[in-house]
Amino acid sequence: MTTTDVTPTQLPPTVRAFLEAHAARDVDAAARTFAPTAVVQDQGQTFRGTAELLDFLRHQGGEFTYTTELLGGRRIDETHWVAVNRLEGDFPGGVADLDYRFTLAEGLITELVIGG
């Protein structure tokens, strides 16, 4: 398997739409990028299906104030992509570079794993 570095504009439209909506805290727009049976893993928690994803989008990280900068990405294959985000804010450590690992099917996110 060959991984290819890509610029943020080369990430798939669904990935870019999610990242923009999530950074803007636009829950409805972010939710529209997910398949109904999608799974998100973040900070040791797993969120499955529409109701849990909405909870994740509304509340995860909400106790902190932070900014997000999309640094770049990688193409793993047609359905697997990685976006690299830098978060800066009032959370412990103050700065974190996180990989957002996406699995796509039929133009929607079926899985998102967020981690360092």
C-alpha positions as CSV (number, residue, x, y, z in Angstrom):
1,M,0.0,0.0,0.0
2,T,1.4,3.4,-1.0
3,T,0.5,6.5,1.0
4,T,0.6,9.8,-0.8
5,D,0.9,13.2,0.8
6,V,-1.8,15.6,-0.3
7,T,-2.5,19.3,0.2
8,P,-5.7,20.2,2.1
9,T,-7.5,21.1,-1.1
10,Q,-6.8,17.6,-2.5
11,L,-8.7,15.9,0.3
12,P,-12.1,14.5,-0.8
13,P,-15.0,17.1,-0.7
14,T,-16.7,15.1,2.1
15,V,-13.6,15.2,4.3
16,R,-13.2,19.0,3.7
17,A,-16.9,19.6,4.4
18,F,-16.7,17.7,7.7
19,L,-13.5,19.5,8.8
20,E,-14.9,22.9,7.9
21,A,-18.3,22.3,9.6
22,H,-16.6,20.7,12.7
23,A,-14.2,23.7,13.1
24,A,-17.2,26.1,12.8
25,R,-19.1,23.9,15.3
26,D,-21.9,23.6,12.7
27,V,-23.4,20.3,14.0
28,D,-26.0,19.9,11.3
29,A,-23.5,20.4,8.4
30,A,-21.0,18.0,10.0
31,A,-23.7,15.4,10.6
32,R,-24.7,15.4,6.9
33,T,-21.2,14.1,6.0
34,F,-21.7,10.8,7.9
35,A,-23.4,7.6,6.8
36,P,-26.3,6.6,9.2
37,T,-24.2,3.7,10.5
38,A,-21.0,5.6,10.9
39,V,-18.6,5.1,13.8
40,V,-16.4,7.7,15.4
41,Q,-13.5,7.0,17.8
42,D,-12.1,9.9,19.8
43,Q,-10.3,10.0,23.2
44,G,-11.0,6.4,24.0
45,Q,-14.7,6.6,23.3
46,T,-16.7,5.1,20.4
47,F,-19.8,6.7,19.0
48,R,-22.1,4.6,16.7
49,G,-25.0,5.7,14.6
50,T,-26.7,9.0,14.1
51,A,-27.8,9.7,17.7
52,E,-24.4,9.1,19.2
53,L,-22.6,11.0,16.4
54,L,-24.8,14.0,17.1
55,D,-23.9,13.7,20.8
56,F,-20.2,13.6,19.8
57,L,-20.5,16.6,17.5
58,R,-22.4,18.7,20.0
59,H,-20.3,17.9,23.1
60,Q,-16.9,16.5,22.4
61,G,-14.2,19.1,23.3
62,G,-16.9,21.6,24.3
63,E,-15.3,22.3,27.6
64,F,-12.4,23.9,25.9
65,T,-11.8,26.8,23.6
66,Y,-9.5,26.0,20.7
67,T,-8.7,26.8,17.1
68,T,-8.1,24.2,14.4
69,E,-5.6,24.5,11.5
70,L,-5.6,21.9,8.7
71,L,-1.9,21.2,8.1
72,G,-2.2,18.6,5.3
73,G,-3.2,15.1,4.5
74,R,-2.5,11.7,3.2
75,R,-4.3,9.4,0.7
76,I,-4.0,5.8,1.7
77,D,-6.3,4.5,-1.1
78,E,-9.6,5.4,-2.7
79,T,-11.6,5.0,0.6
80,H,-9.0,5.9,3.3
81,W,-7.7,9.4,3.9
82,V,-5.9,11.1,6.7
83,A,-6.2,14.8,7.6
84,V,-3.7,16.3,9.9
85,N,-5.1,19.1,12.2
86,R,-3.3,21.3,14.7
87,L,-5.4,22.3,17.7
88,E,-4.4,25.2,19.9
89,G,-6.3,26.2,23.0
90,D,-6.9,26.0,26.7
91,F,-6.9,22.2,26.9
92,P,-4.1,20.4,28.8
93,G,-0.9,20.8,26.8
94,G,-2.3,23.7,24.7
95,V,-1.2,22.4,21.3
96,A,-1.9,19.0,19.6
97,D,-1.4,17.7,16.1
98,L,-4.0,15.1,15.5
99,D,-4.6,12.6,12.7
100,Y,-8.2,12.4,11.6
101,R,-8.4,9.0,9.8
102,F,-11.4,8.8,7.5
103,T,-13.0,5.8,5.8
104,L,-15.5,6.8,3.0
105,A,-18.2,4.9,1.1
106,E,-20.6,6.4,-1.5
107,G,-19.5,9.9,-0.7
108,L,-20.1,9.7,3.1
109,I,-17.9,9.1,6.1
110,T,-18.4,5.5,7.5
111,E,-15.6,5.7,10.1
112,L,-13.5,8.5,11.7
113,V,-10.7,7.8,14.1
114,I,-9.2,10.8,15.8
115,G,-5.8,10.5,17.5
116,G,-2.2,11.7,17.8
